[in-house]
Amino acid sequence: MEQAGTANIYFIWGIDDAPYGPVELPVLLDWIKDERVLADTWVFARNAGNWQRAGEIAGLKNHFGLAVAQPDFNKPFNKGITPGMLRRIKILAGLNDAQLAHLSDFLELQPVLQWAVIFNQGDASDSMYLVMSGELRARTMVGGKETILATFGPGEFFGDMALFDHGPRSADVLANVDSTLFKISSASFDRLTREAPALATPFLQATARTLSARIRADNKRLTRIAQQFSASGVR
């Protein structure tokens, strides 16, 4: 195993599938303390020349203490929400520990089993969901056939329109694997905007930026499809 040292340089593979670094050992240890790096986070140690899970690197593994417990899906989930857990969500990356701790008061931690239906198309919308772990898909059913509209992994969110209106859900959302979600109900969000507007504002701004990026990506995809049809002579 690679012996971590103060002269070593590290790169960290983030939940957004992008590498972060280079950082030296003191910074990496701070990230472990803040739960930005977990035992199962992939880390590249330049001295070793390969990627390893952080909990397997000598000199780092002792900083994780006991192995990170996985959610028990057979018992009621009563773990408290910590800032470190919330830091895994992309739209919350700009919040500090105090803000994250305050935000946790308005969230509910919800484990879901593989194949569980979070909501069905046509259901009244009353909650937004942030994905801490696992994977889910949004789908529509036409003629008994499934069309997948989007896939949501760790750090992403869905069901956001519930915070702005209570219209019917536009698609089904199901869990592809055992997953853990943060749920914020529209009632909790209304309370957040009343009691902590300074916290609600950056939350809304980050959500809006992600939604804008999704719309731009969809527009580009539709433009490519239209160009392909035009080039093929389809009328």
N, C-alpha and C positions, 0 to 999 in steps of 0.2 A: 504494500500500500504506500502511496505517496505521503511523505512526512511534510505537513504544512509548516512553512516558516515565514518569518516576517519579510524575507526577500522574495517570496514567491508572488506570482501575479495570477489573478483569477478572473474568469469570465463566468457569468451566471445566465442560464437559459430561462427567460421569463415565461409567464403564463400566456403572453401574447406571441409566443413562438419567435422571439427575438433575443439575441444575446446582449448582455449588459456588462460593461467593463471597459478597460481593465481596472481592477481594484486590488489593493493590497489587503493583507490579512486583517488588520484592525477594522477596516471598513466592512469586510465580509462578516466579521464577528458581530459588528453592530447590526448588520442586516439580519443575522440569525437571531439576535436578541429581539429585534423588532418583528420577527416572524415574516420578514420579506423573503428569507431563504429558509426552506423547510428541509427536513431530513431526506425527502425524496426529490428535492430540486437538483437538476443536473448542473454540475459545476466543472469547468475546465481549469485544471491546474497546469500552468505553463511548465513547471518543473517536471511534472509527470508526463505531460504531452498527450493527455487523453481526457475524455469526459467521464465523470463518475457522479453517482448520487452523493450529495453532501454528507449524508449520514454514514457513508462508507469510507470517507477520506480521514486517514489518521491525522489527529490534530484538530479536526473539526467535529468528529462524531461525539466527543465528550461534551460538546457545548449544546447538544440537543437533549441531554438527559435521557429519560425514558423514551422509547420509540413512540412516535406520534400515533395516538389512538385513532382508529378508523371509526366512523359513525356506526353504532349498533342499530341496525334497522329492525331488530326484533323487540326493542324496548322503547318506551317513551323517550323522546329526545329532550333532555333537560339541561344540556350544556349552555353556559353563558356565551354570548357573542363577544369576542375580543377585538380590539383594533387590528391586531395582526391578521385575523381571519378576514376582516373587511378589506384589508389592504390588497387582497387578491383580486378584488373587483376593479376593472380598468377605470370606470367612471369615478371611482373614489380615490384614485391615486394621488390627487392633489390635496386631499384633506389631511390635516395633522392628527396626532393621536387623540387629542382632546375632542376634536370634531368627530372623529370616528367613534369614540366612546359614547358621545352624546347621541349620534345617529343610531347606535345599537339599541337605544331605548325605544325606537320606533319600528324596529324590525323583529321578525319572528324567524327562527331557524327551523327549517322544514326538511327532513330527510324524505326521499321518495324511492321506491323500489323500481327496478327495471320493469319497463312496460306500463308503469302507472300513468294514468291520464291526469295531467294537471288541470286542464279544462278542455271543453269541447267547443267546436264552432257553434256560434249562436248563443252560448252561455252569456249571462250578464257579466260584464267585466267589473271587478272590484279590487284587483290586486296586481302589482308589478312584482316580478321575480328577478333576483340576481343569482347567478350560478356560481357557487363556491367550488363545487367539484362535480364530475360526471359529464354527461352529454344528453341533450334533449333535441327533439326535432319538432318543427311546425309543419303540419300537413293539411291537405284538403283531400276529400274523397269524392271522386267523380265516376259514376258508373261502376262503383265497387272497386275502383283502382286508386291507389294512393299516389298523390303528387307531393313530393317534399319541397317545401317553400324555403326553409332555412334550417340550419343546425346551430345549436347554442352550446358552447363549451365553457370551461372555467374562466371566470372574469367577465362574461357577457351577461346581457339581460334581455328580458322579453316581457310582453304584456304591459308595456309602459303606457299605452293609451288609457288604461284604467284610471290613471291618476288625473286625467283631464276630462274624461266623460265616462258614462256608464253604458255605452252602447254594447251591442253584442260582440262577442269574440269573433274574429275574422278567420280563425283556423283552429284546428286541434293542436295541442302540444302534449307530447308523450316523452317519457324518459327512455332513452336508448340503453342506459345502464343505471345501476344504483347511483343516485345523485344527491347532493345536498344543496338546498336553495335558501336564500334569504328572501322572505316575503314582506313586502310593505303594502298594506291595504290602503285603499283610497281614504278611509277614515283616519288612519295613522298619518298619512301624508298631509291631510288637511290640518291635523293637529301640529305636525312639524312646521307647516307654513305659518301657523298662528304663534306657536311658542318659540320657534327658533328660525326666524326668517333669514338670519345671516348664514345659517347652515343649509336651509332649503335652496337658497340662491345658487351656490356653487354646484349643488347636486343637480338642479335643473339645467344649469348651463352645460355641464358635462354630458348630461343625457341628450340635450339638444344637439350638441356637436356630434355625438355618435349617430343620432338619427339622421342628421344632415349627410354624414358620410355614407350611410346606408342608402339614402335616396340617390346620391350621386352615383354610387356603384350600380344601383338598379337602372338608372337612366343610361349609363354606359352600356350595360348588358343589353337593354332593349334596343339601343342604337345599333349595336353590332348585329343583333338578330335582324333588324329591319334592313341593314345593309346587305346581309347575306341573302335575304329574300329578294331584294332588288337586283343583286348581281346574278341570281339564278333565273331571273325572268318570271318569277311567280307573281301573278296578278291577283 
